[in-house]
Amino acid sequence: MQTTEYIQLTTKGPEAGILKLSGDLTVKHIQELKENILKAIGTFKQLEILINHPETIDIAFFQLIEAAQQRARKSKKKLTLTYKISDDVHELCRKAGLTLENQ
């Protein structure tokens, strides 16, 4: 399985991190994305997921993000979604019910 183009986890502070995701955010890479998101949620009390100019994105990714938000809430952790995306992808996110903070 080839990997998504770009997954980067960086520290924002002692208890906070940023997970930057770009490239192919689709069902093809959902397991790799899931593993990275769960690892980041387990590592930090506050996590920002930055959706950074994805080449492709699909409903499986949106379902994964919803599951990640539920996991973070159950774990009493803060998960924030931010984005750098095209207007078309932003509209797709809005229709999928994702609340994103513009960056």
C-alpha positions as CSV (number, residue, x, y, z in Angstrom):
1,M,0.0,0.0,0.0
2,Q,1.4,3.4,-0.9
3,T,1.2,6.0,1.7
4,T,-0.6,9.3,1.7
5,E,1.5,12.1,0.4
6,Y,2.0,13.9,3.7
7,I,1.4,13.1,7.4
8,Q,3.3,15.1,9.9
9,L,2.9,15.3,13.7
10,T,4.6,18.2,15.5
11,T,4.6,19.4,19.0
12,K,2.9,22.7,19.8
13,G,3.7,22.6,23.5
14,P,4.2,20.1,26.3
15,E,0.6,18.8,26.0
16,A,-0.4,20.0,22.5
17,G,0.3,18.8,19.0
18,I,-0.6,19.4,15.4
19,L,-1.3,16.6,12.9
20,K,-1.0,17.9,9.3
21,L,-2.7,15.8,6.7
22,S,-2.6,16.3,2.9
23,G,-2.4,14.2,-0.2
24,D,-4.8,11.4,-0.7
25,L,-7.3,11.4,2.2
26,T,-9.5,8.6,1.0
27,V,-10.6,5.1,1.9
28,K,-7.4,3.8,0.2
29,H,-5.3,5.2,3.1
30,I,-7.9,5.1,5.9
31,Q,-6.0,2.6,8.0
32,E,-2.8,4.6,7.9
33,L,-4.7,7.8,8.7
34,K,-6.6,6.1,11.5
35,E,-3.4,4.9,13.1
36,N,-1.7,8.3,13.0
37,I,-4.8,10.1,14.4
38,L,-5.3,7.6,17.2
39,K,-1.6,7.9,18.1
40,A,-1.8,11.7,18.2
41,I,-4.9,11.6,20.4
42,G,-3.2,9.2,22.7
43,T,-0.1,11.5,22.9
44,F,-1.6,14.9,23.4
45,K,-4.3,16.5,25.6
46,Q,-4.9,19.1,22.9
47,L,-4.7,18.1,19.2
48,E,-5.1,20.2,16.1
49,I,-5.8,18.3,12.9
50,L,-4.8,20.5,10.0
51,I,-6.3,19.4,6.7
52,N,-3.7,20.9,4.4
53,H,-4.6,21.2,0.6
54,P,-5.6,17.6,0.1
55,E,-5.4,16.2,-3.4
56,T,-8.4,14.0,-2.9
57,I,-10.8,13.5,0.0
58,D,-13.8,11.3,0.5
59,I,-16.6,10.3,2.9
60,A,-14.4,7.7,4.6
61,F,-12.1,10.4,5.7
62,F,-15.0,12.5,7.1
63,Q,-16.3,9.4,9.0
64,L,-12.8,8.9,10.4
65,I,-12.7,12.5,11.6
66,E,-16.1,12.1,13.3
67,A,-14.9,9.0,15.1
68,A,-11.7,10.8,16.2
69,Q,-13.8,13.6,17.6
70,Q,-15.9,11.1,19.6
71,R,-12.8,9.4,20.8
72,A,-11.3,12.7,21.9
73,R,-14.5,13.7,23.8
74,K,-14.6,10.3,25.6
75,S,-10.9,10.7,26.5
76,K,-11.6,14.2,27.8
77,K,-9.2,15.6,25.2
78,K,-9.6,18.7,23.0
79,L,-9.6,18.1,19.2
80,T,-9.7,21.0,16.8
81,L,-10.0,20.8,13.0
82,T,-8.4,23.5,10.9
83,Y,-7.9,23.7,7.2
84,K,-6.2,25.1,4.2
85,I,-8.5,23.9,1.4
86,S,-10.2,24.9,-1.8
87,D,-13.7,26.3,-1.7
88,D,-15.0,23.1,-3.3
89,V,-13.5,20.9,-0.5
90,H,-14.7,23.4,2.1
91,E,-18.3,23.1,0.8
92,L,-17.9,19.3,0.9
93,C,-16.8,19.4,4.5
94,R,-19.7,21.7,5.4
95,K,-22.2,19.3,3.7
96,A,-20.6,16.4,5.7
97,G,-21.3,18.3,8.9
98,L,-17.7,19.1,9.8
99,T,-17.0,22.2,11.8
100,L,-13.6,23.6,10.7
101,E,-11.7,26.6,11.8
102,N,-10.1,28.5,9.0
103,Q,-6.3,28.9,9.3
